[in-house]
């Protein structure tokens, strides 16, 4: 089946909300642990200052507690030393509670962050590989890698730290603010001085920093694309002696990232000191007014009394209240960075493939396979002109079609249409007289074994590449496929045989060896339609002839399509079509074309003479 990745509603506009509603719902336990640990940690952090203030008033200044304290009457029977010991035990227990709460909160938030990152990364990749080829025509590989890797990693600080910091800030503002108000509502007004000013600064900061972070994340993608291109083409860079030129291009991409990043940094480093100054002024103002209050009585027309113990408690709470507010800038900064990255991730997740299964599509296992191209015309979405025009042919099981023509005549495009990497603009392609658009993509592509001209191999062992995509492949099947592909003898000479590591893209193999490994991989698939697209161009004539003979002995149960610019590769085919400018200009058997097509006969003569 063609299983789609987890999709985000296309009309959703808040990617940060989507992050929690679509992914957080599966991790409620981690969120619960994080929230519980954060709340308990904040509660335990409030206890020492509270009991310290009570101790100062009860023990050192011999003052009575207000009747509003529920335990005031019980403490009257305690001696000063007993109260000191009791409060010391309570404060000690509060520290233990804080340590346990910190562990619980950190474990919850970090587990939540890692789970979300893992799911986002795999879903983003799944969404990416489900997209149609026209998406990749307009996208850079490095940019996509930057989204899946860098942007997802960028969320870690926000998910594991900043969200808990934000929750802690809310608790402190509400909880400590309420306690301060209960202790002394008049002095609380002084302590709250920084809050509205910081709120205004935060609004201005968010408005200015977000577009700069968006530009920065985009420049990271551009730099990643440049580096990925250059590392993939390092051989060309060396052989063409273009190292200074490429260094300049990397420097330009790096400079763009430097400039966009510095613009964000310049805005950020102006905001944080301003917040620190304002919160510091608020703390000093509270300390000064409160100190004068204790020394000389209520100032500024205030009327409530302020004991030394209450003043100490108030100052400590104000400090606990002010510094988290100072951290508010860092929380906003981390949020904006995460939002810029998350927008790019969810932008990818919301992409819809243009090639999808129709609701009526069925799984398909062809028996007496036949293939029919019926007046097929096609142009790529990015081009104005048609690449194929009015292509028609029919093949039955056991037949071989040779496709020849100059570069750019549309030979490879035939295969892309057959595998539904693109859909035809006009006409139809049918297998067993069933339109391929009525067949599930999974079963259609399972029915086609394709050896491309690029012969892409994955990093890993020879065995992993030959077995790729297949289950329960036996050793005998592997050996039979590699013998047909004329690569078994070479593999047998290697110290590790089929378990030899071949490096990224099969870099340790020659071009011809890579093509033969790819051919063996296609043979293992045992599909009813077998396509070879210029897949023997790196082989010598003798090896190519041997492979062609081996393939012909097992072609009776399948349709074979051979695409080549060399007529020697296709002349034994049941049917041959010649393409030029997207049209069939000649078709028939080798003998028919020699008689009826002067162009084919001329090419055959020239290539035979060259050989």
C-alpha positions as CSV (number, residue, x, y, z in Angstrom):
1,X,0.0,0.0,0.0
2,X,1.0,3.6,-0.5
3,X,0.9,4.7,3.1
4,X,0.9,8.5,3.5
5,X,2.8,10.2,6.3
6,X,1.0,12.0,9.2
7,X,-0.6,15.0,7.6
8,X,-1.3,18.4,9.1
9,X,-4.4,20.2,8.0
10,X,-3.6,22.5,5.1
11,X,-5.7,25.3,6.4
12,X,-3.9,25.4,9.8
13,X,-1.9,28.6,10.2
14,X,-0.3,28.2,13.6
15,X,2.5,25.7,13.3
16,X,3.5,26.1,17.0
17,X,0.0,25.2,18.1
18,X,0.1,22.3,15.6
19,X,3.3,21.1,17.2
20,X,1.4,20.4,20.5
21,X,-2.0,19.5,19.2
22,X,-0.8,17.0,16.6
23,X,2.3,15.6,18.3
24,X,2.0,16.5,22.0
25,X,-1.3,14.5,22.4
26,X,0.6,11.3,22.2
27,X,3.0,12.3,25.0
28,X,0.6,13.4,27.7
29,X,2.5,11.5,30.4
30,X,5.8,13.3,29.7
31,X,4.0,16.6,29.7
32,X,2.3,15.7,33.0
33,X,5.6,14.8,34.6
34,X,7.2,18.0,33.2
35,X,4.3,20.2,34.5
36,X,4.1,18.5,37.9
37,X,7.9,18.7,38.4
38,X,7.9,22.4,37.4
39,X,5.0,23.2,39.7
40,X,6.3,21.3,42.7
41,X,9.8,22.8,42.1
42,X,8.3,26.3,42.2
43,X,6.3,25.6,45.3
44,X,9.3,24.1,47.1
45,X,11.3,27.1,46.1
46,X,8.9,29.5,47.8
47,X,9.0,27.7,51.2
48,X,12.6,28.7,52.4
49,X,11.9,32.5,52.1
50,X,8.5,32.2,53.7
51,X,9.8,30.4,56.8
52,X,13.0,32.5,56.9
53,X,10.8,35.6,57.3
54,X,8.7,34.0,60.0
55,X,11.8,32.9,61.9
56,X,13.2,36.4,61.9
57,X,10.0,37.9,63.3
58,X,9.3,35.1,65.8
59,X,12.8,34.4,67.0
60,X,14.9,37.5,66.6
61,X,12.3,40.3,67.0
62,X,9.9,38.4,69.2
63,X,6.9,39.5,67.2
64,X,3.6,37.6,67.1
65,X,2.2,36.2,63.9
66,X,-1.0,37.8,62.4
67,X,-4.2,35.8,63.3
68,X,-4.6,35.1,59.6
69,X,-1.8,32.5,59.7
70,X,-3.6,29.2,60.4
71,X,-0.8,27.8,62.5
72,X,-0.1,31.0,64.6
73,X,-1.8,29.7,67.8
74,X,0.2,26.4,67.6
75,X,3.5,28.2,67.3
76,X,2.9,30.3,70.5
77,X,3.6,27.2,72.7
78,X,6.9,26.5,71.0
79,X,10.2,27.9,72.3
80,X,12.5,29.9,70.0
81,X,14.9,27.0,69.6
82,X,12.1,24.6,68.8
83,X,10.8,27.0,66.2
84,X,14.3,27.3,64.7
85,X,14.7,23.5,64.5
86,X,11.2,23.0,63.1
87,X,11.7,25.6,60.4
88,X,15.2,24.2,59.6
89,X,13.7,20.8,59.0
90,X,10.9,22.2,56.8
91,X,13.4,24.2,54.8
92,X,15.7,21.1,54.4
93,X,12.7,19.0,53.2
94,X,11.8,21.8,50.8
95,X,15.3,21.5,49.2
96,X,14.9,17.7,48.9
97,X,11.4,18.2,47.3
98,X,13.0,20.7,44.9
99,X,15.7,18.3,43.9
100,X,13.2,15.5,43.2
101,X,10.9,17.9,41.4
102,X,13.8,19.1,39.2
103,X,14.6,15.5,38.2
104,X,11.0,14.8,37.5
105,X,10.5,18.0,35.5
106,X,13.8,17.7,33.5
107,X,13.1,14.0,32.7
108,X,9.5,14.8,31.5
109,X,10.4,17.8,29.4
110,X,13.5,16.2,27.8
111,X,11.7,13.0,27.1
112,X,8.9,15.0,25.5
113,X,11.4,17.0,23.4
114,X,13.3,13.9,22.2
115,X,10.1,12.1,21.3
116,X,8.7,15.1,19.4
117,X,12.0,15.6,17.5
118,X,12.1,11.9,16.6
119,X,8.6,11.9,15.3
120,X,9.0,15.2,13.4
121,X,12.2,14.1,11.7
122,X,10.7,10.8,10.6
123,X,7.4,12.3,9.5
124,X,9.2,15.1,7.6
125,X,11.3,12.5,5.8
126,X,8.2,10.3,5.1
127,X,6.4,13.4,3.8
128,X,9.4,14.2,1.7
129,X,9.7,10.8,0.0
130,X,6.0,10.8,-0.7
131,X,6.2,14.0,-2.7
132,X,6.2,13.9,-6.5
133,X,9.2,14.5,-8.7
134,X,8.1,17.9,-9.8
135,X,8.6,19.1,-6.1
136,X,12.3,18.1,-6.3
137,X,12.8,19.9,-9.5
138,X,12.3,23.2,-7.7
139,X,14.0,22.2,-4.4
140,X,17.6,22.0,-3.3
141,X,18.8,18.9,-1.6
142,X,20.8,20.8,1.0
143,X,17.8,23.0,1.8
144,X,15.7,19.9,2.5
145,X,18.4,18.3,4.6
146,X,18.6,21.5,6.6
147,X,14.9,21.3,7.4
148,X,14.9,17.6,8.4
149,X,18.1,17.9,10.5
150,X,18.9,21.5,11.5
151,X,15.4,22.9,11.9
152,X,14.2,19.8,13.9
153,X,17.3,20.1,16.2
154,X,16.5,23.8,16.6
155,X,13.3,22.8,18.5
156,X,15.2,21.0,21.3
157,X,15.9,24.0,23.5
158,X,12.4,25.3,23.2
159,X,10.7,21.9,23.9
160,X,13.0,20.8,26.7
161,X,13.8,24.1,28.5
162,X,12.0,27.2,27.3
163,X,8.5,25.7,27.7
164,X,9.2,24.8,31.3
165,X,10.8,28.2,31.8
166,X,7.7,29.8,30.4
167,X,5.5,27.7,32.7
168,X,7.8,28.6,35.6
169,X,7.5,32.3,34.7
170,X,3.7,32.1,34.7
171,X,3.7,30.3,38.1
172,X,6.1,32.9,39.5
173,X,4.1,35.9,38.1
174,X,0.8,34.6,39.4
175,X,1.9,32.6,42.5
176,X,4.6,35.0,43.8
177,X,2.5,38.0,42.7
178,X,-0.4,36.7,44.8
179,X,1.8,36.0,47.8
180,X,3.4,39.5,47.6
181,X,0.0,41.0,47.4
182,X,-1.1,39.1,50.5
183,X,2.1,40.1,52.4
184,X,1.8,43.8,51.5
185,X,-0.4,44.9,48.6
186,X,1.0,48.5,48.7
187,X,4.7,47.4,48.3
188,X,3.6,45.0,45.6
189,X,2.6,47.9,43.4
190,X,6.2,49.1,43.6
191,X,7.5,45.6,42.8
192,X,5.3,45.3,39.7
193,X,6.8,48.4,38.1
194,X,8.9,46.5,35.5
195,X,6.1,44.2,34.2
196,X,4.3,46.5,31.8
197,X,7.5,48.0,30.5
198,X,9.0,44.5,29.8
199,X,5.7,43.5,28.1
200,X,6.0,46.4,25.7
201,X,9.7,45.7,25.0
202,X,8.8,42.0,24.3
203,X,6.2,43.0,21.8
204,X,8.6,45.2,19.9
205,X,11.3,42.5,20.1
206,X,9.0,39.8,18.7
207,X,7.9,42.0,15.8
208,X,11.5,42.7,14.8
209,X,13.2,39.4,15.5
210,X,10.8,36.9,13.8
211,X,11.5,37.9,10.1
212,X,15.2,38.0,10.9
213,X,15.1,34.4,12.2
214,X,13.2,33.3,9.2
215,X,15.8,34.8,6.9
216,X,18.6,33.2,9.0
217,X,17.0,29.7,8.7
218,X,16.7,30.1,5.0
219,X,20.3,31.1,4.7
220,X,21.3,28.0,6.7
221,X,19.5,25.9,4.0
222,X,21.3,27.8,1.3
223,X,24.7,27.1,2.9
224,X,23.8,23.4,3.4
225,X,22.8,23.2,-0.3
226,X,26.1,24.7,-1.4
227,X,28.2,22.4,0.8
228,X,26.2,19.3,-0.2
229,X,26.6,20.1,-3.9
230,X,30.3,20.7,-3.5
231,X,31.0,17.6,-1.5
232,X,29.0,15.4,-3.9
233,X,31.0,17.0,-6.8
234,X,34.4,17.0,-5.2
235,X,35.9,14.9,-8.0
236,X,34.8,17.4,-10.6
237,X,36.1,20.2,-8.5
238,X,39.5,18.6,-8.4
239,X,39.7,17.5,-12.0
240,X,38.5,20.9,-13.3
241,X,40.8,22.8,-10.9
242,X,38.0,25.0,-9.6
243,X,38.9,25.0,-5.9
244,X,39.3,28.8,-5.7
245,X,36.0,29.4,-7.5
246,X,34.1,26.9,-5.2
247,X,35.8,28.4,-2.2
248,X,34.4,31.8,-3.3
249,X,30.9,30.4,-3.7
250,X,31.0,28.7,-0.3
251,X,32.3,32.0,1.2
252,X,29.4,33.9,-0.4
253,X,26.9,31.4,1.1
254,X,28.6,31.6,4.4
255,X,28.6,35.4,4.3
256,X,24.9,35.4,3.7
257,X,24.4,33.2,6.7
258,X,26.8,35.4,8.7
259,X,24.9,38.6,7.8
260,X,21.4,37.3,8.5
261,X,22.6,35.7,11.7
262,X,24.3,38.9,12.8
263,X,21.2,41.0,12.2
264,X,19.3,38.7,14.5
265,X,22.1,38.8,17.1
266,X,22.2,42.6,16.9
267,X,18.5,42.8,17.8
268,X,18.8,40.2,20.5
269,X,21.8,41.7,22.3
270,X,20.0,45.1,22.5
271,X,16.9,43.6,24.1
272,X,18.4,41.5,26.9
273,X,20.4,44.3,28.6
274,X,17.4,46.6,28.5
275,X,15.3,43.9,30.3
276,X,18.1,43.3,32.8
277,X,18.3,47.1,33.6
278,X,14.6,47.5,34.0
279,X,14.2,44.5,36.3
280,X,17.2,45.6,38.3
281,X,15.8,49.1,38.8
282,X,12.5,47.4,39.9
283,X,14.4,45.3,42.5
284,X,16.4,48.3,43.8
285,X,13.3,50.4,44.0
286,X,11.5,47.7,46.0
287,X,14.5,47.2,48.3
288,X,14.8,51.0,48.9
289,X,11.2,51.7,49.6
290,X,10.8,48.6,51.7
291,X,13.9,49.4,53.7
292,X,12.7,52.9,54.4
293,X,9.4,51.4,55.4
294,X,10.9,49.2,58.1
295,X,13.2,52.0,59.4
296,X,10.8,55.0,59.3
297,X,7.3,53.7,58.8
298,X,5.1,53.7,55.7
299,X,6.3,56.1,53.1
300,X,4.4,57.7,50.1
301,X,1.1,57.8,51.9
302,X,1.1,54.0,52.5
303,X,-0.5,52.8,55.8
304,X,0.2,49.1,56.3
305,X,3.0,48.0,58.7
306,X,6.0,46.1,57.4
307,X,8.0,43.9,59.8
308,X,11.7,43.0,59.3
309,X,10.8,39.4,58.6
310,X,8.1,40.2,56.1
311,X,10.6,42.7,54.4
312,X,13.2,39.9,54.1
313,X,10.6,37.5,52.7
314,X,9.3,40.2,50.4
315,X,12.8,41.0,49.1
316,X,13.6,37.4,48.4
317,X,10.3,36.8,46.6
318,X,10.8,40.0,44.6
319,X,14.2,38.7,43.5
320,X,12.6,35.3,42.6
321,X,9.9,37.3,40.8
322,X,12.2,39.7,39.0
323,X,14.9,37.4,37.6
324,X,12.5,35.1,35.8
325,X,10.9,38.2,34.2
326,X,14.4,39.1,33.1
327,X,14.7,35.6,31.5
328,X,11.5,36.4,29.6
329,X,13.6,37.9,26.9
330,X,15.5,34.6,26.5
331,X,12.2,32.6,26.4
332,X,10.8,34.9,23.7
333,X,14.1,34.7,21.8
334,X,14.1,30.8,21.9
335,X,10.5,30.8,20.9
336,X,11.0,32.9,17.9
337,X,14.0,30.7,16.7
338,X,11.8,27.6,17.2
339,X,8.9,29.2,15.5
340,X,11.0,30.1,12.4
341,X,12.3,26.5,12.2
342,X,8.9,24.9,13.0
343,X,7.3,27.0,10.2
344,X,9.7,25.4,7.7
345,X,9.1,21.9,9.1
346,X,5.3,22.2,8.9
347,X,5.6,23.9,5.5
348,X,7.1,20.6,4.3
349,X,4.6,18.4,6.2
350,X,1.7,20.3,4.6
351,X,3.1,19.7,1.0
352,X,0.8,17.5,-1.0
353,X,2.1,15.1,-3.7
354,X,0.7,15.6,-7.1
355,X,0.9,11.9,-7.9
356,X,-1.4,9.9,-5.5
357,X,-3.6,6.8,-5.5
358,X,-7.1,7.4,-6.7
359,X,-9.9,6.4,-4.3
360,X,-10.7,3.5,-6.7
361,X,-7.1,2.3,-7.1
362,X,-6.5,-1.4,-6.6
363,X,-3.5,-3.5,-5.8
364,X,-2.4,-5.3,-8.9
365,X,-0.5,-8.5,-9.6
366,X,-0.2,-8.9,-13.4
367,X,-0.3,-12.5,-14.7
368,X,-0.2,-12.5,-18.5
369,X,1.3,-9.1,-18.5
370,X,0.9,-6.7,-21.5
371,X,1.8,-3.1,-21.8
372,X,0.1,-0.5,-23.9
373,X,1.1,3.2,-24.6
374,X,-1.9,4.8,-26.3
375,X,-1.2,8.2,-27.9
376,X,0.8,9.4,-24.9
377,X,1.9,13.0,-24.8
378,X,3.7,14.7,-22.0
379,X,5.6,17.8,-20.9
380,X,7.3,18.6,-17.7
381,X,5.6,21.1,-15.4
382,X,8.5,23.5,-15.6
383,X,8.7,23.4,-19.5
384,X,6.4,24.8,-22.1
385,X,7.1,22.3,-24.9
386,X,6.1,18.7,-25.0
387,X,8.8,16.1,-24.4
388,X,6.8,13.2,-25.8
389,X,4.2,13.5,-28.5
390,X,1.6,10.9,-29.5
391,X,3.6,7.8,-28.4
392,X,1.9,4.5,-29.1
393,X,3.1,0.9,-28.9
394,X,2.0,-2.4,-27.4
395,X,4.1,-5.2,-25.8
396,X,3.1,-8.7,-24.8
397,X,4.8,-11.0,-22.2
398,X,8.1,-12.3,-23.6
399,X,8.6,-9.4,-25.9
400,X,11.6,-7.0,-25.8
401,X,11.4,-3.4,-26.8
402,X,14.5,-1.4,-27.8
403,X,14.2,2.4,-27.5
404,X,16.9,4.4,-29.3
405,X,17.4,8.0,-30.2
406,X,19.6,11.0,-29.6
407,X,20.0,12.6,-26.1
408,X,17.0,14.6,-25.1
409,X,14.6,12.7,-27.4
410,X,12.5,11.5,-24.5
411,X,13.7,7.9,-24.0
412,X,14.1,8.1,-20.2
413,X,10.9,10.0,-19.8
414,X,9.0,6.9,-21.1
415,X,10.1,5.0,-18.0
416,X,9.2,7.9,-15.7
417,X,5.7,7.9,-17.1
418,X,5.4,4.1,-16.8
419,X,6.4,4.2,-13.1
420,X,4.1,7.2,-12.6
421,X,6.8,9.5,-11.4
422,X,4.8,11.9,-13.6
423,X,1.3,11.5,-15.1
424,X,0.7,11.8,-18.8
425,X,-0.9,15.0,-20.1
426,X,-2.7,13.2,-22.9
427,X,-3.4,9.6,-23.8
428,X,-3.0,6.6,-21.4
429,X,-0.7,3.9,-20.3
430,X,-2.2,0.5,-19.5
431,X,-1.0,-2.8,-18.0
432,X,-3.2,-5.8,-18.8
433,X,-5.6,-3.2,-20.4
434,X,-5.9,-1.4,-17.0
435,X,-5.0,2.3,-16.8
436,X,-2.0,2.6,-14.4
437,X,-3.7,5.5,-12.7
438,X,-6.3,3.0,-11.5
439,X,-3.5,0.9,-9.9
440,X,-1.9,1.7,-6.5
441,X,1.5,3.2,-6.8
442,X,3.0,0.6,-4.5
443,X,1.8,-2.4,-6.6
444,X,2.6,-0.6,-9.9
445,X,6.2,0.1,-8.9
446,X,6.6,-3.4,-7.5
447,X,5.7,-4.6,-11.0
448,X,8.6,-2.7,-12.6
449,X,12.3,-3.5,-12.1
450,X,14.3,-0.5,-13.3
451,X,18.0,-0.2,-13.8
452,X,18.8,3.5,-14.4
453,X,21.7,5.0,-16.1
454,X,23.0,6.5,-12.8
455,X,23.1,3.1,-11.0
456,X,22.7,4.6,-7.6
457,X,24.1,2.5,-4.7
458,X,23.6,3.1,-1.0
459,X,26.3,3.2,1.6
460,X,26.5,-0.3,3.1
461,X,27.5,-3.8,1.9
462,X,27.1,-5.4,-1.5
463,X,24.5,-7.8,-0.1
464,X,22.4,-5.0,1.3
465,X,22.4,-3.2,-2.0
466,X,21.5,-6.4,-4.0
467,X,18.7,-7.4,-1.6
468,X,17.5,-3.8,-1.3
469,X,13.7,-3.5,-0.9
470,X,13.1,-7.3,-1.0
471,X,12.3,-9.7,1.9
472,X,13.5,-13.3,2.5
473,X,16.0,-13.3,-0.3
474,X,18.0,-16.6,-0.4
475,X,21.7,-16.9,-1.0
476,X,21.0,-18.9,-4.1
477,X,18.8,-16.1,-5.5
478,X,21.6,-13.6,-4.9
479,X,24.2,-15.8,-6.6
480,X,21.9,-16.4,-9.6
481,X,21.2,-12.7,-10.0
482,X,24.9,-11.7,-9.7
483,X,25.9,-14.5,-12.2
484,X,23.4,-13.2,-14.7
485,X,24.8,-9.6,-14.1
486,X,28.3,-11.0,-14.5
487,X,29.4,-9.6,-11.1
488,X,29.6,-12.8,-9.0
489,X,33.1,-13.7,-9.9
490,X,34.4,-10.3,-9.0
491,X,32.5,-10.4,-5.6
492,X,34.0,-13.8,-4.9
493,X,37.5,-12.4,-5.1
494,X,36.8,-9.8,-2.4
495,X,38.0,-10.8,1.2
496,X,34.5,-10.1,2.6
497,X,32.6,-11.2,-0.5
498,X,29.0,-10.1,-0.4
499,X,29.5,-8.4,3.0
500,X,32.1,-6.0,1.5
501,X,31.4,-2.3,2.4
502,X,31.3,-0.3,-0.8
503,X,31.2,3.2,0.6
504,X,28.8,6.1,-0.1
505,X,27.3,5.8,-3.6
506,X,29.4,2.7,-4.1
507,X,32.5,4.9,-4.4
508,X,34.9,1.9,-4.1
509,X,33.5,0.3,-7.3
510,X,34.1,1.2,-10.9
511,X,31.3,2.5,-13.0
512,X,30.8,-0.8,-14.7
513,X,30.8,-2.7,-11.4
514,X,28.2,-0.3,-10.0
515,X,26.0,-0.9,-13.1
516,X,26.2,-4.7,-12.7
517,X,25.4,-4.6,-9.0
518,X,22.3,-2.4,-9.8
519,X,21.4,-4.9,-12.6
520,X,21.6,-7.8,-10.0
521,X,19.4,-5.8,-7.6
522,X,16.7,-5.4,-10.4
523,X,16.9,-9.1,-11.2
524,X,16.3,-10.1,-7.6
525,X,13.0,-8.1,-7.8
526,X,11.6,-10.6,-10.4
527,X,9.1,-8.1,-11.7
528,X,7.0,-8.7,-14.8
529,X,8.3,-5.5,-16.5
530,X,12.1,-5.1,-16.7
531,X,13.6,-1.8,-17.8
532,X,17.3,-1.1,-18.6
533,X,18.1,2.5,-19.2
534,X,21.6,3.0,-20.6
535,X,22.7,0.7,-17.8
536,X,25.5,-0.9,-19.7
537,X,27.2,2.2,-21.0
538,X,30.3,1.6,-18.8
539,X,30.7,-2.0,-19.8
540,X,33.0,-3.3,-22.5
541,X,31.4,-4.8,-25.6
542,X,32.1,-8.4,-24.6
543,X,30.7,-8.1,-21.1
544,X,27.6,-6.3,-22.4
545,X,27.1,-9.1,-25.0
546,X,27.4,-11.7,-22.2
547,X,24.8,-10.0,-20.0
548,X,22.5,-9.5,-23.0
549,X,22.6,-13.2,-23.7
550,X,22.0,-14.1,-20.0
551,X,19.0,-11.8,-19.9
552,X,17.5,-13.2,-23.1
553,X,17.4,-16.7,-21.6
554,X,15.1,-15.5,-18.7
555,X,13.0,-13.0,-20.6
556,X,10.1,-15.2,-21.7
557,X,8.1,-14.5,-18.6
558,X,8.4,-10.7,-18.6
559,X,8.3,-7.6,-20.8
560,X,11.8,-6.1,-21.3
561,X,12.5,-2.5,-22.3
562,X,16.1,-1.6,-23.2
563,X,16.9,2.1,-23.7
564,X,20.3,2.8,-25.3
565,X,22.0,5.1,-27.8
566,X,23.9,2.0,-29.1
567,X,22.0,0.0,-31.6
568,X,24.2,-3.1,-30.7
569,X,22.4,-3.1,-27.3
570,X,18.9,-3.4,-28.9
571,X,19.2,-5.0,-32.3
572,X,18.0,-8.4,-31.0
573,X,14.8,-6.8,-29.5
574,X,11.4,-8.0,-30.7
575,X,10.5,-4.4,-31.5
576,X,12.5,-1.2,-31.8
577,X,11.3,2.4,-31.8
578,X,13.4,5.4,-32.8
579,X,12.6,8.6,-31.0
580,X,13.5,12.1,-32.1
581,X,12.2,15.3,-30.6
582,X,9.7,13.3,-28.6
583,X,8.1,11.5,-31.6
584,X,8.5,8.0,-32.9
585,X,10.1,8.4,-36.3
586,X,10.6,4.7,-37.0
587,X,9.5,1.4,-35.5
588,X,9.7,-2.3,-36.3
589,X,12.2,-5.2,-35.9
590,X,15.9,-4.7,-36.6
591,X,15.5,-6.2,-40.1
592,X,12.5,-4.1,-40.9
593,X,14.3,-0.9,-39.9
594,X,17.3,-1.7,-41.9
595,X,15.0,-2.0,-44.9
596,X,12.6,0.8,-44.3
597,X,14.5,3.5,-42.2
598,X,17.5,5.1,-44.0
599,X,18.4,6.9,-40.7
600,X,18.4,3.6,-38.7
601,X,20.4,1.8,-41.5
602,X,22.9,4.7,-41.5
603,X,23.3,4.6,-37.7
604,X,23.8,0.9,-37.8
605,X,26.4,1.1,-40.5
606,X,28.3,3.9,-38.7
607,X,28.2,2.2,-35.3
608,X,29.2,-1.2,-36.7
609,X,32.1,0.4,-38.5
610,X,33.2,2.2,-35.3
611,X,33.0,-1.1,-33.4
